[in-house]
Amino acid sequence: MDKEASSPWDMGLLRTFDSKEFCGWEKIGSGGFGQVYKVKHISWKTWLAIKCPPSLHVDEKERIELVEEAKKMEMAKFRCILPVYGICSDPVGLVMEYMETGSLEKLLVSERLPWDLRFRIIHETAVGMNFLHCMNPPLLHLDLKPANILLDGHYHVKISDFGLAKWNGLSNSHELSLDGICGTIAYLPPERFKEKNRSFDTKHDVYSFAIVVWGILTQQKPFADEKNILHIMVKVGGGLRPDLSQIPRARPQQCDEMIKLMQQCWQDKPIKRPTFQEITSDTELLCTKHEDEAISVTGHESLAQETADPKEQDLANQSEHKEHPTYDKDYSLSELLSQLDSGISQTIEGPESFCHSASEPELAPCDKRLSGISSVDSAFSSRGSLNFSFERDGSVEDLSTTEIQKKKLIDAIVTGDNAKLLKILQPQDVELVLEGRSSLLHLAVEVGQEECAKMLLLYNASPNMTNVKGSTPLHIAAEKKWKAIVELLLSKKININAKDEDHFTALHFAAQHGDEVITRMLLEKNASLSEVDSKGRTPLHIACQHGQESIVRLFLRRGADINVQGLENWVSLHYAAWQGHLNIVKLLAKQCKANMNCQTSDGRTPLHLAAQRGHYRVARILVELGCDVNIPNMQLKTPLHIAAETGHASTARLLIHHGADIRAVTVEGYTALDLAGHCQHYSVVKLLMDARPDLACEESILFVENV
């Protein structure tokens, strides 16, 4: 490890641009933040955006702040975060990816958005914020608002403007600048006004997110009628929140659940607000529910149009063509994207002008990203409803008889039209292969049509057929938590331990999502507790990683082995400690007598992992139950080294109190004090120096002073 401190001008992977590299400068925005220009990179042949400070004459402090903002954006590289490429030297500015749609703030006032797009924007914003909060240490945005949420050409979220962003644990409330506060005040949590000395934490962003959600649901600005920011501060501090009556009454059922989530996020006490990990789980579920509902409603409307009187339909069409287009109707996302692709910028024609394909929908891939960031990427990233295609001219005439039959079957299943399915289904149809190598049974399970699935099974559809992802219908039903369909499939001759491409079984999915009913069903049919995925994880590992305590208890009662080692020798206690699931750690350590000092292949104990992630309560219970605080890993780092290196002062204090050796050195010869100083965690440096005033640390002190 290099002991030299990094320079504030260390650009990392970022580069410095010269203004001569760009052409076609066009100002596309301005405000308190400065100006934003759309430019074309001459060599790259692509459009970029450059955000310049308000002043033409940028001093050294402003340059350093700009570099720091760029470095934060570079470290937060993620699909929901605006990509940054570097710094333009003259004029000084951030060089970023150009977002065709612009800011959410402008979009909300320009046109009425379809509900599925509103839900997707909310979910993707939550996913982006969850990524920031899962960084180590968490990166707090502190200025989340529609103006800082940008959208690309297909309306996908990119969070921007990290000018106020701070690392968790290193910032206090008095550091918040009042520059541009008029546009931000409505998004500040009440504790910013009531507790002057309160440190920033992740719950600040959660409150701001709630106000953003209100703005998306209403397409209005919060407290727009109140011009005095002091009045807003007093009212918000007193418990006032944006008016719920502004949310349209004509809304999907899932909107009510979104409102409840929003209200949880703007609770007056920060501790009562959920984390973004919890929020993303809820928003993903709400997005999926709304999408499934939308598919069903669209199908029934199509059926109604098919059975309508032709004369009445002609008259209705003529009437529609005479009317001017308005924004009072909720258009589907497919129409919105079609508008974009066809170059129409201001008007949206009726849905009859768009020729939607009846091609089979793409089944959602099994999404099992089990990192601490999120178990979900985006509810819409791979669902069939957003993979739009358009029919060719004369498409019906060009289709074979098999393709026509396939389209009819798909329409019947997606709309849940069992009468139509019964009428047209032939025995050989159950073997039809759809896009993604899926079967009709896969499709029926995917869209939650239990009666259609029953009918297909009556026609001897195979419940063990796999799609291109290796998923059987049982995998999909367990992932979607369709209890009735799981029970239906288990009544057939089925391979209950079948594995998909990631070696997930249905029991892995049930454990991941914490569905106790489905888990019991699978165990009663002898689902194996010892099957491992591609990373060596058993269903118990998955349940521990995702904090599903009830599932862990169920598995333990069924005899699951807590000492089974996964990839890199991780056991159940490692997964629970890494994710900070205190109750599961207690359960494994106290009741199951788990080995407190078990080490991974690189020598880390559960205490190392808890110290690295800053899970103080987990670290405390491990220490109190007898975990050795001085066990080194392969690099000879003790838990105290890890806590010092990651800047978790409370955990470091706990370890010192329980006898951690301050003098211990790593392979490179560093003490905990060296690592804290090198990483500029000065609160930990002070703690370590105060803990042993007699410590002979002249070299360490000199090192810290140099940093």
C-alpha positions in Angstrom: 0.0 0.0 0.0 1.3 3.4 -0.9 1.7 5.6 2.1 1.6 8.8 0.1 -1.6 10.7 0.2 -3.4 11.2 -3.0 -3.4 14.7 -4.5 -6.7 16.5 -4.9 -5.8 16.8 -8.5 -5.5 13.0 -8.9 -8.0 12.4 -11.7 -8.0 8.6 -11.5 -9.6 7.3 -14.7 -10.9 10.7 -15.7 -9.2 12.9 -18.3 -8.7 16.6 -19.0 -10.2 17.9 -22.1 -9.3 21.0 -24.1 -12.1 23.2 -25.5 -10.7 22.6 -29.0 -11.8 19.0 -28.8 -15.4 20.1 -29.0 -17.6 21.9 -31.5 -21.3 22.9 -31.8 -21.5 24.6 -28.4 -25.1 25.2 -27.5 -26.4 26.4 -24.1 -29.2 24.1 -23.0 -29.6 25.1 -19.3 -28.6 27.7 -16.7 -29.2 28.5 -13.1 -27.6 28.8 -9.7 -25.4 25.8 -10.6 -24.0 27.6 -13.6 -24.5 26.8 -17.3 -24.8 23.6 -19.2 -23.7 23.3 -22.8 -24.4 20.6 -25.4 -21.2 20.0 -27.4 -20.0 17.4 -29.9 -16.7 15.7 -29.4 -14.9 16.1 -32.7 -13.0 12.8 -32.5 -15.6 10.7 -30.7 -18.4 11.8 -33.0 -20.8 11.9 -30.1 -22.7 14.5 -28.2 -21.7 15.4 -24.6 -22.7 17.9 -22.0 -20.4 20.3 -20.1 -21.5 21.9 -16.8 -19.6 25.1 -16.1 -19.6 27.0 -12.8 -21.5 30.4 -12.7 -18.3 32.5 -12.7 -16.1 32.7 -15.8 -13.1 33.2 -13.5 -12.8 30.0 -11.5 -10.4 30.1 -8.5 -8.4 27.2 -7.1 -11.0 26.3 -4.6 -13.7 26.0 -7.2 -11.4 24.0 -9.4 -10.7 21.5 -6.6 -14.5 21.3 -5.8 -15.2 20.5 -9.4 -12.5 17.8 -9.5 -13.9 16.4 -6.3 -17.4 16.3 -7.8 -16.1 14.5 -10.8 -14.2 12.0 -8.7 -17.3 11.2 -6.7 -19.3 10.6 -9.9 -16.5 8.4 -11.3 -16.4 6.3 -8.1 -20.2 6.0 -8.2 -20.1 4.5 -11.7 -23.5 2.8 -12.1 -26.2 2.5 -14.7 -28.5 4.9 -12.8 -25.8 7.5 -12.2 -24.8 10.1 -14.9 -21.5 9.1 -16.4 -18.7 11.6 -16.2 -15.7 11.6 -18.5 -13.5 14.3 -17.0 -12.8 18.1 -16.8 -12.7 20.7 -19.5 -9.8 23.0 -18.9 -11.0 26.2 -20.5 -13.8 27.0 -19.9 -13.6 24.9 -16.7 -16.4 22.4 -16.5 -17.5 18.8 -16.0 -17.7 16.8 -19.1 -20.6 14.3 -18.9 -22.8 12.1 -21.0 -25.6 14.1 -22.8 -29.1 13.2 -21.7 -31.6 13.7 -24.6 -34.8 14.0 -22.6 -33.3 16.4 -20.1 -34.3 16.7 -16.4 -37.2 15.1 -14.7 -38.2 18.6 -13.6 -38.8 19.7 -17.1 -40.5 16.5 -18.2 -43.0 16.7 -15.3 -44.4 20.0 -16.5 -44.2 19.3 -20.2 -46.6 16.4 -20.6 -48.8 14.0 -18.8 -46.8 10.8 -18.1 -48.2 7.3 -18.2 -48.3 5.6 -14.8 -46.0 2.8 -15.8 -43.3 5.4 -16.7 -43.9 7.3 -13.4 -43.4 4.0 -11.5 -40.3 3.1 -13.4 -38.7 6.5 -12.8 -39.4 6.2 -9.1 -37.9 2.7 -9.0 -34.8 3.6 -11.0 -34.2 6.6 -8.8 -34.4 4.4 -5.8 -32.0 1.9 -7.4 -29.5 4.6 -8.1 -29.7 6.0 -4.5 -29.4 2.5 -3.1 -26.2 2.1 -5.0 -24.8 5.3 -3.6 -25.7 4.3 0.0 -24.2 0.8 -0.5 -20.8 2.3 -1.3 -18.2 2.1 1.5 -18.6 4.5 3.1 -22.0 5.4 1.8 -22.1 8.4 -0.5 -24.9 10.9 0.5 -26.3 12.9 -2.4 -27.9 15.6 -0.2 -29.5 17.4 -3.1 -31.9 14.9 -4.6 -34.7 16.7 -6.5 -36.3 16.4 -10.0 -33.8 19.0 -11.4 -30.9 16.6 -10.6 -32.6 13.5 -12.0 -31.9 13.3 -15.7 -33.4 11.0 -18.3 -31.9 9.5 -21.4 -33.6 9.1 -24.8 -35.6 6.2 -23.6 -36.6 7.8 -20.3 -34.2 5.8 -18.1 -32.9 7.6 -14.9 -29.4 9.0 -14.5 -28.9 10.8 -11.1 -26.6 13.9 -11.5 -25.2 16.9 -9.6 -22.9 15.6 -6.8 -21.8 19.1 -5.9 -23.2 18.7 -2.3 -22.6 15.0 -2.0 -20.6 13.9 1.0 -19.3 10.7 2.4 -21.4 9.4 5.4 -19.8 10.0 8.7 -17.6 12.9 7.5 -20.1 15.7 7.4 -22.1 17.9 9.8 -25.2 19.9 9.2 -23.5 23.3 9.4 -21.5 22.4 6.3 -24.7 22.6 4.2 -24.4 25.6 1.8 -27.4 27.9 1.4 -26.6 28.5 -2.2 -29.6 27.9 -4.4 -31.7 26.9 -1.3 -34.9 28.2 -2.9 -35.0 25.3 -5.3 -33.8 22.8 -2.6 -35.7 23.8 0.6 -38.8 21.7 -0.1 -36.6 18.6 -0.4 -34.7 19.2 2.9 -35.8 17.0 5.9 -37.2 18.6 9.1 -34.1 17.6 11.1 -32.0 20.0 9.0 -34.0 22.9 10.5 -34.5 21.5 14.0 -31.1 19.9 14.8 -28.3 22.2 13.9 -25.5 19.9 15.0 -26.9 16.7 13.6 -24.6 14.9 11.3 -25.7 14.0 7.8 -26.9 10.4 7.2 -28.6 8.3 4.6 -32.1 9.2 5.9 -31.6 12.8 4.6 -31.8 11.4 1.0 -34.7 9.1 1.9 -36.8 12.2 2.9 -35.8 14.0 -0.3 -36.8 10.9 -2.3 -40.3 11.0 -0.7 -40.8 14.5 -1.9 -39.5 13.5 -5.4 -42.1 10.7 -5.4 -44.9 13.2 -4.5 -43.8 15.4 -7.4 -43.8 12.4 -9.9 -47.3 11.2 -8.8 -48.8 14.7 -8.9 -46.5 16.3 -11.6 -46.5 19.4 -9.5 -43.9 21.2 -7.5 -44.1 20.8 -3.7 -45.2 23.9 -1.7 -45.4 25.8 -5.0 -47.9 28.3 -3.5 -45.6 29.2 -0.6 -43.0 31.9 -1.7 -41.4 32.4 1.7 -38.8 29.8 2.4 -38.9 30.5 6.2 -42.6 29.6 6.2 -41.7 26.3 4.5 -39.0 25.6 7.1 -41.4 26.3 10.0 -44.3 24.2 8.5 -42.1 21.2 7.5 -40.5 21.3 11.0 -44.0 21.3 12.4 -45.0 18.2 10.5 -46.5 19.6 7.3 -46.0 17.6 4.2 -47.1 18.1 0.5 -50.9 17.8 -0.1 -51.9 14.2 -0.8 -55.2 15.5 -2.3 -53.1 16.7 -5.3 -52.5 13.1 -6.4 -55.0 12.2 -9.1 -58.0 10.1 -8.0 -58.0 8.3 -11.3 -54.9 6.1 -10.6 -53.9 2.5 -10.5 -54.4 0.4 -7.4 -50.6 0.2 -6.8 -50.5 4.0 -6.5 -52.0 3.7 -3.0 -49.2 1.4 -1.9 -46.7 3.8 -3.4 -48.3 6.6 -1.4 -47.9 4.6 1.8 -44.2 4.0 1.0 -43.8 7.8 0.3 -45.3 8.6 3.7 -43.0 6.2 5.4 -40.0 7.9 3.7 -41.1 11.4 4.9 -41.6 10.4 8.6 -40.5 13.1 11.0 -38.1 10.9 12.9 -35.3 9.7 10.6 -35.0 6.4 12.3 -38.5 5.5 11.2 -37.7 6.0 7.5 -36.9 2.9 5.5 -33.5 2.3 3.9 -33.1 2.4 0.1 -32.6 -1.4 0.2 -36.1 -1.7 1.6 -37.4 0.9 -0.7 -36.1 -0.7 -3.9 -37.7 -4.0 -2.9 -41.1 -2.3 -2.5 -40.8 -0.2 -5.7 -39.8 -3.2 -7.7 -42.8 -5.1 -6.4 -45.2 -2.2 -7.2 -43.7 -1.7 -10.6 -44.2 -5.4 -11.4 -47.7 -5.4 -10.1 -48.7 -2.4 -12.2 -47.1 -3.9 -15.3 -49.0 -7.1 -14.9 -52.2 -5.2 -14.3 -51.6 -3.0 -17.4 -51.1 -6.1 -19.5 -54.4 -7.6 -18.3 -56.3 -4.3 -18.8 -54.9 -3.8 -22.3 -55.8 -7.4 -23.3 -59.4 -6.9 -22.1 -59.7 -3.6 -24.0 -58.4 -5.3 -27.2 -61.0 -8.0 -26.8 -63.8 -5.5 -26.3 -62.8 -3.7 -29.5 -62.8 -7.0 -31.4 -66.4 -7.8 -30.3 -67.7 -4.2 -30.7 -70.1 -3.4 -33.4 -68.1 -2.4 -36.6 -70.4 0.5 -37.4 -70.0 1.9 -33.9 -66.2 1.4 -34.1 -66.0 3.3 -37.4 -68.0 6.2 -36.0 -65.7 6.3 -32.9 -62.6 6.3 -35.1 -64.0 9.2 -37.2 -64.7 11.1 -34.1 -61.3 10.5 -32.7 -59.6 11.7 -35.9 -61.5 15.0 -35.8 -60.3 15.8 -32.3 -57.0 17.7 -31.6 -54.5 15.7 -29.6 -54.4 16.7 -25.9 -52.3 15.8 -22.9 -55.3 14.9 -20.7 -54.9 11.2 -21.5 -52.5 8.8 -20.0 -50.6 7.4 -22.9 -48.8 4.1 -22.7 -45.0 4.0 -22.5 -44.9 2.3 -25.9 -46.7 5.3 -27.5 -44.3 7.7 -25.7 -41.2 5.8 -27.0 -42.8 5.7 -30.5 -43.3 9.4 -30.3 -39.6 9.8 -29.6 -38.5 7.4 -32.4 -40.7 9.1 -35.0 -39.3 12.5 -34.2 -42.6 14.0 -32.9 -41.6 16.5 -30.2 -44.8 18.2 -29.1 -47.9 16.1 -29.9 -49.0 12.6 -29.3 -51.5 11.0 -31.6 -54.0 8.5 -30.5 -53.1 4.8 -30.0 -54.7 3.8 -33.2 -51.8 5.4 -35.1 -49.3 3.0 -33.7 -49.1 -0.5 -35.1 -48.1 -2.7 -32.1 -46.8 -6.1 -32.8 -48.5 -9.1 -31.4 -45.2 -10.9 -31.2 -44.7 -13.0 -28.1 -43.5 -11.0 -25.1 -40.0 -11.7 -23.8 -40.1 -13.5 -20.5 -38.2 -11.8 -17.7 -34.8 -13.3 -16.9 -34.3 -14.6 -13.4 -32.8 -11.6 -11.6 -30.6 -12.9 -8.8 -28.0 -10.2 -8.2 -27.4 -10.9 -4.5 -24.9 -8.2 -3.6 -25.5 -5.7 -0.8 -26.6 -3.2 -3.4 -29.9 -4.7 -4.3 -31.5 -8.0 -5.2 -33.1 -6.1 -8.1 -31.8 -4.0 -11.0 -35.0 -2.7 -12.5 -38.5 -4.1 -12.7 -38.6 -2.9 -16.3 -35.1 -3.6 -17.6 -36.0 -7.0 -19.1 -39.7 -7.3 -19.0 -41.4 -8.0 -22.3 -43.7 -5.0 -22.2 -40.8 -2.7 -22.7 -39.2 -4.6 -25.6 -41.2 -2.9 -28.3 -41.3 -4.0 -31.9 -43.6 -3.1 -34.8 -45.3 -5.3 -37.4 -44.1 -5.2 -40.9 -46.4 -4.0 -43.7 -48.9 -6.8 -44.4 -47.6 -8.8 -41.4 -50.6 -11.1 -41.1 -50.3 -12.1 -44.8 -46.6 -12.9 -44.4 -47.1 -15.0 -41.3 -47.3 -18.8 -41.5 -50.2 -20.7 -40.1 -48.1 -21.7 -37.1 -47.1 -18.1 -36.3 -50.8 -17.0 -36.5 -51.8 -19.7 -34.1 -48.9 -18.8 -31.8 -50.0 -15.2 -31.7 -53.6 -16.1 -30.9 -52.4 -18.4 -28.1 -50.2 -15.7 -26.6 -52.9 -13.1 -26.7 -55.3 -15.5 -25.0 -52.8 -16.3 -22.2 -51.7 -12.7 -21.6 -55.3 -11.5 -21.4 -56.4 -14.5 -19.3 -59.1 -15.4 -21.8 -59.6 -19.0 -20.8 -62.6 -19.4 -23.1 -60.6 -18.4 -26.1 -57.7 -20.6 -25.1 -59.9 -23.6 -24.7 -61.4 -23.0 -28.1 -58.1 -22.7 -30.0 -55.6 -24.8 -28.1 -54.5 -28.0 -29.8 -52.6 -30.8 -28.1 -49.4 -30.2 -30.1 -49.4 -26.4 -29.2 -48.0 -27.1 -25.7 -44.7 -27.9 -27.5 -44.5 -24.5 -29.3 -41.3 -22.7 -28.6 -41.6 -18.9 -28.0 -38.9 -16.2 -27.9 -36.2 -17.0 -25.4 -36.9 -20.7 -25.9 -39.9 -20.4 -23.5 -43.0 -22.5 -23.7 -46.7 -21.4 -23.4 -46.6 -22.8 -19.8 -43.6 -20.5 -19.0 -45.7 -17.6 -20.4 -48.8 -18.5 -18.4 -46.7 -18.7 -15.2 -44.8 -15.5 -16.0 -48.0 -13.4 -16.2 -49.7 -15.2 -13.3 -52.5 -16.9 -15.2 -53.3 -19.9 -13.0 -56.3 -21.1 -15.0 -54.4 -21.0 -18.3 -51.5 -22.9 -16.6 -54.0 -25.6 -15.5 -55.4 -25.9 -19.0 -51.9 -26.3 -20.5 -51.0 -29.0 -17.9 -54.2 -30.8 -18.8 -52.9 -30.9 -22.4 -49.7 -32.5 -21.0 -47.4 -29.4 -21.1 -44.1 -30.4 -19.6 -43.5 -28.7 -16.2 -39.8 -29.5 -16.6 -39.1 -27.6 -19.9 -36.4 -25.0 -19.6 -36.1 -21.7 -21.3 -32.8 -20.1 -22.6 -32.0 -19.1 -19.0 -32.4 -22.7 -17.8 -35.5 -21.7 -15.8 -38.4 -24.1 -15.5 -42.0 -22.8 -14.8 -41.4 -23.7 -11.1 -38.4 -21.3 -11.0 -40.5 -18.5 -12.4 -43.5 -19.2 -10.1 -41.2 -19.3 -7.0 -39.5 -16.1 -8.1 -42.8 -14.3 -8.7 -44.2 -15.7 -5.5 -47.3 -17.2 -7.2 -48.3 -19.6 -4.4 -51.3 -21.1 -6.2 -49.2 -21.8 -9.3 -46.4 -23.3 -7.3 -48.9 -25.7 -5.6 -50.3 -26.6 -9.1 -46.9 -27.4 -10.5 -45.9 -29.4 -7.5 -48.9 -31.6 -8.0 -47.3 -32.8 -11.3 -44.3 -35.0 -11.8 -41.6 -32.4 -11.5 -37.9 -32.1 -11.0 -38.1 -30.0 -7.8 -34.3 -29.5 -7.6 -33.8 -28.4 -11.2 -31.2 -25.6 -11.6 -31.2 -22.6 -13.9 -28.1 -21.1 -15.5 -26.9 -19.7 -12.2 -27.6 -23.1 -10.5 -30.5 -21.6 -8.6 -33.3 -24.0 -7.5 -36.8 -23.0 -6.7 -35.9 -23.2 -3.0 -33.1 -20.6 -3.6 -35.7 -18.2 -5.0 -38.2 -18.8 -2.1 -35.3 -18.3 0.4 -34.3 -15.1 -1.3 -37.7 -13.5 -1.3 -38.6 -14.8 2.2 -41.8 -16.6 1.1 -42.5 -19.0 4.0 -45.5 -20.6 2.4 -43.8 -21.5 -0.8 -40.7 -22.6 1.1 -42.8 -25.1 3.2 -44.5 -26.4 0.0 -41.1 -27.1 -1.6 -39.7 -28.7 1.6 -42.7 -30.9 1.9 -41.9 -32.2 -1.6 -38.3 -33.0 -0.6 -36.6 -29.9 -2.0 -32.9 -30.3 -1.2 -31.3 -27.9 1.4 -27.9 -28.9 0.3 -28.0 -27.8 -3.4 -25.6 -25.0 -4.2 -25.6 -22.2 -6.8 -22.7 -21.2 -9.0 -21.2 -19.3 -6.1 -21.5 -22.3 -3.7 -24.5 -20.9 -1.8 -27.1 -23.1 -0.3 -30.6 -21.9 0.3 -29.6 -21.2 3.9 -26.8 -19.0 2.7 -29.2 -17.0 0.6 -31.7 -16.6 3.4 -28.9 -15.3 5.7 -27.6 -12.9 3.1 -31.1 -11.5 2.5 -32.1 -11.2 6.1 -35.0 -13.7 5.9 -35.1 -14.7 9.5 -38.2 -16.8 9.4 -36.8 -18.8 6.5 -33.5 -19.3 8.4 -35.4 -20.7 11.4 -37.4 -23.0 9.1 -34.3 -24.3 7.5 -32.6 -24.9 10.9 -35.6 -26.8 12.1 -35.3 -29.0 9.0 -31.7 -29.7 9.8 -29.8 -27.3 7.5 -26.0 -27.3 8.2 -24.8 -23.9 9.3 -21.1 -24.9 8.6 -21.4 -25.7 4.9 -18.8 -23.6 3.1 -19.6 -21.6 -0.1 -17.3 -19.8 -2.4 -14.1 -18.7 -0.7 -15.1 -20.7 2.4 -18.0 -18.4 3.4 -20.5 -19.9 5.9 -23.9 -18.7 7.0 -22.5 -16.5 9.8 -20.3 -14.7 7.3 -23.2 -13.8 5.0 -25.3 -12.6 7.9 -22.5 -10.5 9.4 -21.6 -9.0 6.0 -25.1 -7.8 5.4 -25.6 -6.7 9.0 -28.6 -8.9 9.9 -28.3 -8.8 13.6 -31.1 -11.2 14.6 -29.8 -13.9 12.3 -26.3 -13.4 13.7 -27.7 -13.8 17.2 -29.6 -16.9 16.1 -26.6 -18.6 14.6 -24.2 -17.6 17.3 -26.4 -18.2 20.4 -28.8 -21.0 19.6 -26.8 -22.8 16.9 -23.4 -22.3 18.5 -21.8 -21.3 15.3 -18.0 -21.0 15.2 -17.4 -17.3 16.0 -13.9 -17.3 14.6 -14.5 -19.2 11.3 -12.4 -17.6 8.6 -12.9 -17.2 4.9 -10.2 -18.2 2.4 -8.6 -14.8 2.8 -8.7 -15.1 6.6 -11.6 -12.9 7.4 -13.8 -13.7 10.4 -17.4 -12.5 10.8 -16.0 -9.7 13.0 -13.7 -8.6 10.1 -16.8 -8.4 7.8 -18.9 -6.5 10.4 -16.0 -4.0 11.0 -15.6 -3.5 7.2 -19.2 -2.7 6.6 -19.6 -0.6 9.8 -22.3 -2.9 11.4 -21.6 -1.8 14.9 -24.4 -3.8 16.6 -23.3 -7.0 14.8 -19.7 -6.4 15.9 -20.8 -5.8 19.4 -22.8 -9.0 19.7 -19.9 -11.0 18.1 -17.4 -9.5 20.6 -19.8 -10.1 23.6 -20.2 -13.7 22.6 -16.5 -14.3 22.6 -15.2 -13.6 19.1 -11.4 -13.1 19.1 -10.7 -9.4 18.3 -7.1 -10.0 17.4 -7.3 -12.7 14.7 -5.5 -11.5 11.6 -6.5 -12.2 8.0 -4.1 -13.2 5.3 -2.7 -9.7 5.1 -2.3 -9.8 8.9 -5.0 -7.2 9.3 -7.1 -7.5 12.5 -10.7 -6.3 12.8 -9.2 -3.1 14.3 -7.1 -2.5 11.1 -10.3 -3.0 9.0 -12.4 -0.6 11.1 -9.6 2.0 11.0 -9.1 1.7 7.3 -12.8 2.0 6.6 -13.3 4.9 9.1 -15.8 3.2 11.4 -15.0 5.0 14.6 -17.7 3.4 16.8 -16.6 -0.1 15.8 -12.9 0.8 16.4 -13.8 2.1 19.9 -15.7 -1.1 20.6 -12.7 -3.3 19.6 -10.2 -1.2 21.6 -12.5 -1.5 24.7 -12.4 -5.3 24.3 -8.7 -5.6 24.1 -7.8 -5.1 20.4 -4.0 -4.8 20.0 -3.3 -1.3 18.8 0.3 -2.2 18.1 -0.5 -5.0 15.7 1.0 -4.5 12.2 0.0 -5.8 8.8 2.1 -7.6 6.2 3.3 -4.1 4.9 4.1 -3.1 8.5 1.2 -0.7 9.1 -0.6 -0.2 12.4 -4.3 0.7 12.6 -3.2 4.3 13.2 -1.2 4.2 9.9 -4.2 3.0 7.9 -6.6 5.5 9.5 -4.2 8.4 8.8 -3.6 7.2 5.2 -7.3 7.1 4.5 -7.8 10.4 6.2 -10.2 9.1 8.9 -9.2 11.7 11.4 -11.9 10.7 14.0 -10.4 7.2 14.1 -6.8 8.7 14.3 -7.8 10.8 17.3 -9.5 7.8 18.9 -6.4 5.6 18.5 -4.0 8.2 19.8 -6.3 9.0 22.8 -6.6 5.3 23.5 -2.9 4.8 24.2 -1.2 8.2 25.1 1.9 6.2 26.0 2.1 4.6 22.6 5.4 5.3 20.9 4.1 6.4 17.6 6.4 9.1 16.4 6.6 7.6 12.9 2.8 7.2 12.7 2.2 10.8 13.9 4.7 12.1 11.3 3.0 10.0 8.7 -0.4 11.5 9.7 0.9 15.0 9.6 2.3 14.5 6.1 -1.0 13.2 4.9 
